[in-house]
Amino acid sequence: MYKSEREAKKKEEPPREDPVKARLRLAEEEKQKKLQKFKDEAAEQANKKMGAGELALREKHKQADMEKQKKLEKMKEDAKASSSIYNTGGRDVMQNMAAAAGNNPTSGSSVGKPQVTRNPSAIKEMLIKWCQMQTKEYENVNITNFSSSWADGMAFCALIHHFYPESFDYSKLNPKNRRGNFTLAFDVAEKCANIAPLLEVDDMVMMKVPDWKCVFTYVQSFYRRFGMQQKPTSTSSASPDA
């Protein structure tokens, strides 16, 4: 009876695991725990980096939006000024241009009073003539409109160089280097004349023929800045090779 109970109890006990296999199993379990811990830590670090990167990207976009908003506000102001020119018939532009030419156009009925036109084409033509007067001695510049004449950036460079001849060497410019020309002209105009860069260099480079309205608005900034000023702001000559 005693033997039978002992045998029955032995049968109920689970079989003993081989010591070698037991150590291997424990080692594998420990390995899996460490691997899982490593994965969790790596995922946490990745999330932190992703969060920091996302915040930096958002901040960068926010700053870019603020810059665009400032330029947009400036463009609105210039557009408003442009509208004022149209509404007043371009009186100031025409009076100044007439004075620059030593001419005071008069109407048949009012002697001594400048003629007033509400024709936008006439206003553009007067501004083109002003640009031509400032750039007439410059090579690779032929201003006849507010689109294709400004496509390579040379006209912008010539216009600002006329008033700031010491700012850069015009003779070294290349019409094929459109990006460089736009960048140079816009930077010098902003730094030396405080003329806001209303045009984007990338946009000007992408467009074979610029939007005349954008160019017209930007060039008006030059006229409002320099007006009747015909001589360069520095004491040196206004020669293109200065």
CORZIVEN-V301801 format. One record per run of one state. SS is the DSSP state (helix for helix, strand for strand, loop for the rest). FROM is the first residue (numbers start at 1). TO is the last residue. Records with the same first field share a line. If there is no record, write none. Layout:
BEGIN
SS = FROM-TO  FROM-TO
END
This chain:
BEGIN
loop = 1-1  13-18  88-90  101-119  136-147  151-153  164-169  173-177  194-200  207-211  227-242
helix = 2-12  19-87  91-100  120-135  148-150  154-163  170-172  178-193  201-206  212-226
END
